[in-house]
Amino acid sequence: MFFRQLFSQHKQAKNSNFCLPVIPINNSLRNYNIWTKITKNKALHSILIYIAIAISFCFLSISNAIAHAPEQSYLYFKIYDQSIEARVEMTVEDINTALNLDLPTNRKPKSEEIEPHLEKIKDYIDKNLTISNNQQEYVLKYTGYKSWRTGFARFLDFDYQIDNLSEVPESLDVDYRVLLDIKPKHKNLVVIEHNWKAGTFANESSVSLIFTPNSKPQTLDLSSVSVFKGFIAVVKLGVLHIWEGIDHILFLVALILPSVLQRENSRWQPVKNFRPAFFHVIKIATAFTIAHSITLALATLKIVEIPSHIVESIIALSIAVAAVDIIYPIFGKRIWIIIFVFGLFHGFGFANVLAELGIVQERAFLSLFGFNLGVELGQIAIIAVIFPILYLLRQQKLYAKFLLKIGSVFLFIVAVYWFVERAFQININARGFVEQILPFI
């Protein structure tokens, strides 16, 4: 739908001899028909379309999470070297149906409402959940409960743990039958949420087992594991985090935009050779990686901790500073210092991601090294795509006089918007504002 509208508008503009309004950036651009220049230069036109599509894909995200649905209960496993954690998720309504209770379903049940029935609920789960290996049934140690909600129901989670394992078995025999005897359409889904050696982290998209009223006990395979497999998965996480983290991408873009130009007599001039300019950008990205590696380790190991809203605010500020430096070169050759300083704060942002995924609870060194390696590879991949395009554009008059400046302004506006939201912890409905003013443009 997005691309259909995009190309439809492009076609309408072309048929109506549409041209962009004059943007008087300086005297040389006055009365300059930018759209005509772009459409006449086929190479430039193709490159800009390519950039637009690439940027659009950067903003698109695909959700892999399971949509919790009615008539479903869930069993999540977290697999560690010498222990296994299990979490049973059931709706409050289903618990009421199974046990003839009257827990509230239109609001969050209070602890004083849940706890009088807690032993009854635990007994019901114990009777309908069996986890074993080679006919040896494991003892499930209850560790607590919590309540949360989706768009259609309240859920109660019950946490269990299997301790004192000499090693994790290659398989688990699971029989998960809550509600299956009283609700014929009900399904119980089993998901491996975490298994470092299998390269599984915060998984909610891949269901391993499904139980229905006619299902027999099933085997959960845990044999496809290795330290190497887990390490490669952590590297991939680093790559994906850079690709999906739009604020980190925009910071990189702010550093790459002026990389195909050099200042001579206070004016931007195209660089002469591809290779030195390209490796200069790689060095910048590597300095950024070294900086965030330091604070990522410090924050992950709980040596230094900074509130996340402060970290995210400074990350937004780093984009704004980098954007301003393009138009008004404040730092000059000292930009390395700025990149390194802001890289330190980006590292705290990465640490928050690792903490949420629970990756460094085991094999901290491999997890940190693999994630940093993935971030560096992700950055190099972005540079490898964007830099050649900018290099081809560098000799176009539009690049230094229009694209560079407009790109800087765009980055600055987005960064300030993020900074205000994050620093003051307010929600600015920019999308609603844009939708309101679009009819008048």
C-alpha positions in Angstrom: 0.0 0.0 0.0 2.8 2.4 0.9 4.7 2.0 -2.4 1.4 2.0 -4.4 0.6 5.4 -3.0 4.2 6.6 -3.4 4.3 5.8 -7.1 0.7 6.9 -7.7 1.6 10.3 -6.3 4.8 10.3 -8.4 2.8 9.6 -11.6 0.2 12.3 -10.8 3.0 14.8 -10.3 4.6 13.9 -13.5 1.4 14.2 -15.5 0.6 17.6 -14.0 4.0 19.1 -14.7 4.5 19.3 -10.9 7.7 20.8 -9.7 9.0 21.3 -6.2 8.8 24.8 -4.7 11.8 27.0 -4.9 14.0 26.6 -1.8 16.3 29.6 -1.6 19.2 28.0 0.3 21.6 30.5 -1.3 21.7 32.8 -4.3 22.8 30.0 -6.7 19.7 28.1 -6.0 17.2 30.9 -6.5 14.6 30.1 -9.1 16.2 26.7 -9.5 13.7 24.0 -10.6 15.0 21.1 -8.6 12.5 18.6 -9.9 13.4 19.3 -13.5 17.0 18.9 -12.8 16.4 15.5 -11.2 14.1 14.2 -13.9 16.5 15.2 -16.7 19.4 13.5 -15.1 18.4 9.8 -15.4 21.3 8.5 -13.3 20.6 11.0 -10.5 16.9 10.2 -10.8 17.5 6.4 -10.5 19.8 6.8 -7.5 17.4 9.0 -5.6 14.6 6.5 -6.2 16.9 3.8 -4.9 17.7 5.9 -1.8 14.0 6.5 -1.2 13.1 2.8 -1.3 16.1 1.9 0.9 15.1 4.5 3.5 11.5 3.3 3.4 12.6 -0.2 4.2 14.6 1.1 7.2 11.4 2.4 8.7 9.4 -0.8 8.0 9.5 -3.4 10.8 8.0 -6.9 10.9 6.7 -8.1 14.2 7.5 -11.7 15.0 5.6 -11.9 18.3 2.9 -14.4 18.9 -0.5 -12.6 19.1 -2.0 -13.9 22.3 -5.4 -15.1 21.4 -8.6 -16.4 23.1 -8.8 -20.1 23.6 -5.0 -20.4 24.2 -2.8 -21.0 27.2 1.0 -20.9 27.0 4.1 -22.6 28.5 7.4 -20.8 28.1 10.8 -22.4 28.8 14.1 -20.7 29.5 17.0 -23.2 29.2 20.2 -22.6 31.1 23.3 -24.7 31.7 22.2 -26.2 35.0 18.6 -25.1 35.4 15.4 -24.7 33.5 12.7 -22.1 34.1 9.1 -22.5 33.1 6.3 -20.0 32.9 2.6 -20.9 32.7 0.3 -18.2 31.2 -3.4 -18.4 31.5 -6.2 -15.9 31.2 -8.0 -14.9 34.3 -11.3 -15.9 32.6 -9.9 -19.4 31.9 -8.8 -19.8 35.5 -12.3 -18.8 36.7 -13.8 -21.3 34.3 -11.4 -24.2 35.4 -11.7 -23.6 39.1 -15.1 -21.9 39.6 -13.5 -18.7 40.8 -14.8 -15.1 40.5 -11.5 -13.2 39.9 -12.2 -9.8 38.2 -11.7 -9.9 34.4 -12.3 -6.2 33.7 -9.3 -5.0 35.7 -6.0 -6.2 37.2 -6.7 -8.6 40.0 -5.3 -7.5 43.3 -2.9 -9.7 45.3 -5.4 -10.0 48.1 -7.9 -11.3 45.5 -5.5 -13.8 44.0 -3.6 -15.2 47.0 -6.6 -16.8 48.8 -6.9 -19.0 45.7 -3.2 -19.4 44.9 -2.8 -22.9 46.3 -5.9 -24.1 44.4 -4.5 -22.6 41.2 -1.0 -24.2 41.8 -2.6 -27.6 42.5 -4.5 -27.4 39.2 -1.4 -26.6 37.3 0.5 -29.4 39.0 -2.1 -31.9 38.0 -2.1 -30.7 34.4 1.5 -30.1 33.7 4.2 -32.8 33.7 7.8 -32.3 32.6 10.1 -35.4 32.6 13.0 -37.1 30.9 13.5 -40.8 30.5 10.4 -41.4 32.6 11.9 -39.3 35.5 9.5 -36.6 36.4 11.1 -33.3 37.4 9.9 -31.4 40.5 8.7 -27.9 39.6 9.6 -25.3 42.2 7.1 -22.5 42.3 8.8 -19.1 42.4 6.0 -16.5 42.0 3.3 -15.0 39.8 2.4 -11.7 38.1 -0.6 -10.2 36.2 -0.6 -8.4 32.9 -3.1 -7.7 30.1 -3.5 -7.9 26.3 -6.2 -6.1 24.2 -8.7 -8.8 25.0 -7.9 -10.3 28.4 -6.0 -10.3 31.6 -3.3 -13.0 32.0 -1.8 -14.5 35.1 1.8 -15.9 34.9 3.0 -18.6 37.2 6.8 -19.1 37.4 8.5 -22.4 38.1 12.1 -23.6 38.2 13.9 -27.0 37.8 17.1 -26.7 39.8 20.2 -28.8 40.4 20.6 -30.3 37.0 24.0 -31.7 36.3 23.4 -30.9 32.7 20.4 -30.0 30.5 18.9 -33.1 28.9 18.7 -33.4 25.1 14.9 -33.6 25.3 12.0 -33.0 27.6 8.8 -35.0 27.7 6.0 -32.5 28.2 2.3 -33.0 28.9 0.5 -29.7 29.2 -3.3 -30.2 29.6 -4.8 -27.2 31.4 -8.4 -26.5 30.2 -8.2 -29.2 27.5 -10.8 -31.4 29.3 -13.4 -28.6 29.6 -12.8 -26.5 26.5 -12.8 -28.6 23.3 -11.5 -25.7 21.1 -8.7 -24.7 23.5 -5.0 -25.0 22.6 -1.9 -25.0 24.7 1.3 -23.7 23.1 4.8 -24.5 24.2 7.6 -22.0 23.4 11.3 -22.0 24.0 11.8 -18.4 25.0 15.6 -18.6 25.8 18.3 -21.1 25.1 21.8 -19.5 24.6 23.4 -22.5 23.0 20.5 -22.8 20.5 20.7 -19.1 19.6 17.3 -18.4 21.0 16.7 -15.1 22.8 13.4 -13.5 23.9 11.6 -15.8 21.4 7.9 -15.4 21.1 7.5 -16.2 17.4 8.4 -19.9 17.1 6.0 -22.4 18.7 7.7 -25.8 19.5 4.6 -27.8 20.6 0.9 -27.5 20.3 -1.5 -29.4 22.6 -5.2 -30.0 21.8 -7.8 -32.1 23.7 -6.7 -35.2 21.6 -3.0 -34.7 22.0 -0.7 -37.2 23.8 2.5 -36.2 25.7 5.1 -34.8 23.3 8.8 -34.5 23.2 10.6 -31.1 23.2 13.9 -31.5 21.3 16.9 -29.6 23.0 19.7 -31.4 21.2 20.5 -28.9 18.4 22.8 -26.7 20.6 26.4 -25.6 20.6 28.5 -22.7 21.9 29.3 -21.7 18.3 25.7 -21.7 17.3 24.9 -19.4 20.3 27.8 -17.1 19.5 26.7 -16.7 15.8 23.2 -15.9 17.0 24.5 -13.1 19.3 26.5 -11.7 16.3 23.3 -11.7 14.3 21.5 -9.9 17.1 24.1 -7.1 16.9 23.7 -6.8 13.2 19.9 -6.7 13.5 19.9 -4.2 16.3 21.8 -1.7 14.2 19.5 -2.3 11.2 16.4 -2.0 13.3 17.6 0.9 15.5 16.7 3.9 13.5 18.4 6.4 15.9 21.7 4.6 15.5 21.2 4.5 11.7 20.5 8.2 11.6 23.7 8.9 13.6 25.7 6.9 11.1 24.0 8.8 8.2 24.9 12.1 9.8 28.6 10.9 9.8 28.4 9.5 6.3 26.7 12.4 4.5 29.7 14.7 4.4 32.2 11.9 3.9 32.3 12.2 0.1 33.1 15.9 0.4 36.0 17.9 1.8 36.3 21.5 2.9 38.5 23.8 0.8 38.4 27.5 1.5 35.3 27.1 3.6 33.4 25.4 0.7 32.5 21.7 0.1 34.4 20.1 -2.7 34.0 16.4 -3.9 36.7 14.0 -2.7 38.9 12.8 -5.6 39.3 9.1 -4.7 36.9 6.5 -3.4 39.2 4.3 -1.3 40.6 6.8 1.2 37.2 8.4 1.7 35.6 5.0 2.2 38.2 3.8 4.7 38.0 7.1 6.6 34.3 6.4 7.2 35.1 2.8 8.3 37.6 4.3 10.8 34.9 6.6 12.1 32.5 3.7 12.6 35.2 1.6 14.3 35.9 4.5 16.7 32.2 4.6 17.5 32.3 0.8 18.0 35.3 1.0 20.4 33.5 3.7 22.4 30.2 1.9 22.8 32.0 -1.4 23.5 33.5 0.1 26.7 30.3 1.3 28.2 28.4 -1.7 27.0 30.7 -3.9 29.1 30.5 -1.5 32.1 26.7 -1.3 32.0 26.2 -5.0 31.4 28.4 -6.0 34.3 26.6 -3.4 36.5 29.7 -1.4 37.1 28.1 1.8 35.8 24.4 2.4 35.5 22.6 5.5 34.0 18.8 5.8 33.7 17.6 4.8 30.3 15.7 8.1 29.5 18.9 10.0 30.0 20.8 7.6 27.8 18.2 7.8 25.0 18.1 11.6 25.3 21.8 11.9 24.8 21.7 9.5 21.8 19.1 11.8 20.2 21.3 14.8 21.1 24.3 13.1 19.4 22.3 13.0 16.1 21.5 16.7 16.4 25.1 17.7 17.1 26.4 15.6 14.2 23.7 17.3 11.9 24.7 20.8 13.0 28.3 20.1 12.4 27.6 19.4 8.8 26.3 22.9 8.1 28.4 24.7 10.7 31.6 22.8 11.2 32.1 23.5 14.9 34.5 20.6 15.6 36.4 20.2 12.4 39.1 17.5 12.9 38.1 17.2 16.5 34.9 15.4 15.4 36.6 12.2 16.4 36.3 13.3 20.1 32.6 13.9 19.6 32.1 10.5 17.9 33.9 8.8 20.8 32.0 10.6 23.5 28.6 10.0 22.0 29.6 6.4 21.2 30.0 5.9 25.0 26.4 6.8 25.5 25.2 4.6 22.6 26.9 1.7 24.5 24.6 2.3 27.4 21.7 2.1 25.0 22.9 -1.2 23.7 23.3 -2.5 27.3 19.6 -1.9 27.9 18.8 -4.1 24.9 21.0 -7.0 26.1 19.5 -6.7 29.6 16.0 -7.0 28.1 17.0 -10.1 26.1 18.8 -11.7 29.1 21.7 -12.7 27.0 24.6 -12.0 29.4 23.2 -14.0 32.3 25.6 -16.7 30.9 28.7 -16.5 28.8 29.1 -12.7 29.4 32.4 -12.4 27.5 31.2 -14.2 24.4 27.9 -12.4 24.4 29.5 -9.0 24.7 32.2 -9.8 22.0 29.6 -11.3 19.6 27.1 -8.4 20.0 29.9 -5.8 19.4 31.1 -7.7 16.4 27.6 -7.8 15.0 27.1 -4.1 15.6 30.4 -3.4 13.7 29.4 -5.7 10.8 26.0 -4.0 10.7 27.6 -0.6 10.5 30.0 -1.7 7.7 27.0 -3.1 5.8 25.1 0.2 6.0 28.2 2.1 5.0 28.8 -0.3 2.1 25.3 0.4 0.8 25.0 4.1 1.4 28.6 5.4 0.7 28.9 4.3 -2.9 25.6 6.0 -3.7 26.7 9.2 -2.1 30.1 8.9 -3.9 28.3 8.8 -7.2 26.2 11.8 -6.2 29.1 13.9 -4.8 29.8 15.8 -8.1 26.2 16.8 -8.6 25.6 20.4 -7.8 22.5 19.4 -5.9 24.5 17.3 -3.4 26.4 19.9 -1.5 23.9 22.7 -2.1 20.7 20.8 -1.5 20.8 17.2 -0.4 23.6 17.7 2.2 21.8 20.7 3.8 18.3 19.4 3.6 19.5 16.0 5.0 21.2 17.8 7.9 18.0 19.8 8.6 15.9 16.7 8.5 18.3 14.8 10.9 18.3 17.8 13.2 14.5 18.1 13.4 14.0 14.4 14.0 16.8 14.4 16.7 15.3 17.4 18.5 11.8 15.8 18.4 13.3 12.6 20.0 15.3 14.6 22.5 12.2 16.5 23.8 10.2 13.4 24.0 12.9 11.4 25.8 14.4 14.1 28.1 11.0 15.4 29.3 9.3 12.0 29.0 6.3 13.4 27.1 4.5 12.0 24.1 4.4 14.4 21.1 1.8 13.2 18.6 3.8 14.3 15.6 2.0 11.9 13.3 -1.4 13.4 14.2 -0.1 16.9 13.7 1.2 16.0 10.2 -2.1 14.3 9.3 -3.9 17.5 10.2 -1.8 19.9 8.2 -1.4 17.7 5.1 -4.7 18.8 3.5 -3.6 22.4 3.6 -0.2 21.8 1.9 
